[in-house]
Amino acid sequence: MAKIEIDAIDRRILAILQENGRLSNQEIAERINLSPSPCLRRIRRLEESGVIRGYVALLDAQKLGLDLLAYVNVRLEKRSGPALSPRGGATHADLFRAAVQTWPEVVACHAMTGDMDYLLRVQVEDMAHFSRFVQEQLLHHPSVIDVKTSFSLERFKETTALPIL
């Protein structure tokens, strides 16, 4: 995908929206000293180009009873065979990626370099919930051959804001 040209005004708009996505176009325009119409055109261009992917409410996991955060490294089976893809179809990675989409406990998944194939960020209620997830979902998946977990002890920085350079 081509990189979109972003100028200083666009950067200010993006910084403002990352701070508070509920501001009206009028409020954003006032903050950047631009009239509402060109401000709205810029925001729409940023949305249409995919720079702005969407707008969400950020929820507090602990206030929802999701007190345990785990980072789980997963290694997958590398071999393929007739049982896996009789018509040359899905790979172990394809099957795993599809399964991850159905697991609500997994709030982020990244393909990784190094010894492990994927890094999962898993948000659950407690250790019992985590144990159920690992035993009934993750280790039950036929492509998973190794799992290593680290638990978050303390969160001292977490942001969804990207650096606007």
N, C-alpha and C positions, 0 to 999 in steps of 0.2 A: 504494500500500500504506500502511495506517495506521501511524503511529508508535506503538510499544509504550511503555507507562509503565514507566520504569526508575528504581528508587530507589537509595539509597546502598549498600545491601547487594548489589543486582544489579551495580552498578558495581564493587564490590570483587571479586565473583565473576568478572566479565569481565576485570578487570585480572589476576587470578591466572591464569585460563585462558590469556590471551594470553602470559603469561610462561612457563607450563608446562602444556600441554594434557594431559599424561599423569598429572597428580595424581589421586588417587582422590577420590571424594566425601568420604570421611572426612577426608582431609588438607585439602581446601578448607573443609569445615565447621569444622575446628579453627582454621584461619587467620582465619576471619571471626567466630568465637565464636557459631556457630549449630549446632544439633543436625543430624545427618546427614539426617533425613527432610525437614525444610523446605528444607534446602540443595539436596537432589536435586530437590524439586518446583520450585524456582526455576530450576535448570539446565535441567530438562526444558521449562519454560515458555519459557525463552530459546531453546532449540533449536526447539521447535514453532512459535514465532512467527517464526523465521528470523533472529533477532538473531545467534545462533550458527549459521553456515552449515555447519560441518563441522569435522573435526579432521584435520590433516595432519602429515607429517614435513617439515621444512624442510631442503632439501639444499644442499650447498656446490657451486656451479657449477664453481669452479676445481678442486676435488678430483675432479670428474667429467670434467675435461678440456674444459670449456666456458669458455674463457678470454676470449672476446671478447663484449662487450655493446654492442649498437648500438641507437640510437633512430632509427626510420625514419618520416619523414613521407610520407604517400601521398595523392596527389590522384587522384580517379576521373573518368572520363568522365561528363558530365552528361546528354548526349543519350540518349533512348531511341528505339527503332525497332522495326520488325517482326522483325528478326533477333534482337533481344534478348528481346522479349516478344510472341510472336505472338498470345497470348490475353490480353494485358494483365497478365502474370504478373510474373516476377522483374525487379527493377531492377538497375542496376549495383551499387548498394550491397548488395542481397540476395546477388548472386553473389559479391561480394568477401567479405562476412561469412561466407558458407558456405565459401569457400576457406580463409580464415584459420583456421577450426576444424580443418582437416586439416593445417596446417603446424606441426609440433612445435617448430620454431625460434622461433615467435612465442609468447612466454610471457605477453604482455599486448597488448591492442588496445583503443584508445579512439577513439570518434568525437569530432572536435574542431571548434572554431570557428576562424575565420581562413582563411588561404589554402589550407591542406591539409585533407583530409577525415578522415584517420585517423592516429593515432600508434601505431606498433608498437614493442614492446620485444622485441628479437631476441637470443637467447643462442645462440652458436655456438662451435665449437672454435677457429677461427682465420680469417684473412682469406680463405683459399681456400674454406672452408666458407661464409662469408658471400657470397662471389662466386657460388658455385654456387646458393645460395638465391635471391639477387637475380635472376640470369640465368635460372634454370630454373623458378622459382616466381613470384616477385613481378612481374617485368617481362613474364613470359610470360602473365600474367593479362590477358584482353582489356579489362577495365574500368580498368586502371591506366594513367594518362597521365603521371604525374610522381612522382618519388621523390627525397627529400633525406635524407641520412643523417648522423648525428653519432655518434661513437664515445666510449664512456666511457673516460677516461684513468685515473681513480682512484675507488674507492668509499670514502667516508668515513662514510656513514650509509645504512643500509638496514634497514627494519623492516617487519614485517607488522602490528605492533600499532597499533591506532587510538587516538586520544586519547579517553579515557573521561571526559567532562565531566559 
